[in-house]
Amino acid sequence: MIRKLIAAAAFAVAMTPVALAQDGPKFSSTTSTFAAILDNAEAKAALDKVFPGTSEAPELQPAMEMTPDAVKAFAPEIFTEEKLKELDAELAKIK
């Protein structure tokens, strides 16, 4: 399923703007790219807690500049609203 996600996401990478958070959590599924999440050990752990194995999936490479929320359009069965809220709750714990 990750392969399906990444194949579709690769086409949208250049067209996806990423908003910068001014106040609020340091990381978020709507404002943080996968690259930013993976660059932080705590955020990476949060991603793997909610989506096990995602940080190590080679298929993620084309979507590195996308947010998890943007990727849900390509893999809604994986990146559900419920799972993204769970990810946001985990990411909000990071100071």
C-alpha positions in Angstrom: 0.0 0.0 0.0 2.9 2.3 0.7 4.0 1.8 -2.9 0.6 3.0 -4.2 0.9 6.0 -1.9 4.3 7.0 -3.0 3.7 6.5 -6.7 0.7 8.8 -6.6 2.4 11.3 -4.3 5.5 11.7 -6.5 3.3 13.5 -9.1 2.1 16.0 -6.6 5.3 16.9 -4.7 6.1 20.0 -6.7 2.6 21.3 -6.5 2.1 20.9 -2.7 2.7 24.1 -0.7 3.7 23.6 2.9 2.5 26.2 5.4 4.8 27.3 8.1 3.4 27.2 11.6 3.9 30.5 13.5 2.4 29.4 16.8 1.4 26.1 18.1 3.1 22.7 18.0 6.6 22.3 16.7 5.5 19.6 14.3 2.1 18.8 12.7 0.7 16.5 10.1 -0.5 19.6 8.1 2.6 21.8 8.3 5.6 19.4 8.7 7.0 17.6 5.7 8.1 14.0 6.1 11.7 15.2 5.7 11.3 17.5 8.7 9.7 14.8 10.7 12.4 12.3 9.9 15.1 14.8 10.8 14.0 14.9 14.4 14.4 11.8 16.5 11.3 12.4 18.6 9.1 13.2 15.6 10.4 10.2 13.7 9.5 8.0 16.7 6.0 9.5 16.8 5.6 8.8 13.1 6.6 5.2 13.6 4.4 4.8 16.6 1.3 5.8 14.6 2.4 4.4 11.2 4.8 1.6 12.0 7.7 1.1 9.6 6.9 4.3 7.5 10.2 6.0 8.3 12.1 3.1 6.9 10.0 2.6 3.8 12.0 3.3 0.7 8.8 4.2 -1.1 8.6 7.3 1.1 11.5 9.0 -0.7 9.4 10.7 -3.4 7.1 12.2 -0.8 9.7 13.7 1.5 8.7 17.2 0.7 5.0 16.5 1.3 3.1 16.6 4.6 1.3 13.5 5.9 -2.0 15.4 5.5 -1.2 16.0 1.8 -0.4 12.3 1.3 -3.8 11.2 2.6 -5.3 12.2 -0.8 -3.2 9.4 -2.4 -3.6 6.8 0.3 -6.7 7.6 2.3 -6.9 4.0 3.6 -3.5 4.4 5.3 -3.5 8.1 6.2 -7.0 8.4 7.7 -8.3 11.4 9.6 -8.2 9.4 12.8 -4.6 8.3 12.3 -3.5 11.8 11.4 -5.1 13.1 14.6 -3.3 10.5 16.5 0.0 11.5 14.8 -0.8 15.2 15.7 -1.3 14.2 19.3 2.0 12.5 19.4 3.8 15.3 17.6 2.3 17.9 20.0 4.2 16.3 22.9 7.5 17.4 21.3 8.8 20.6 22.9 
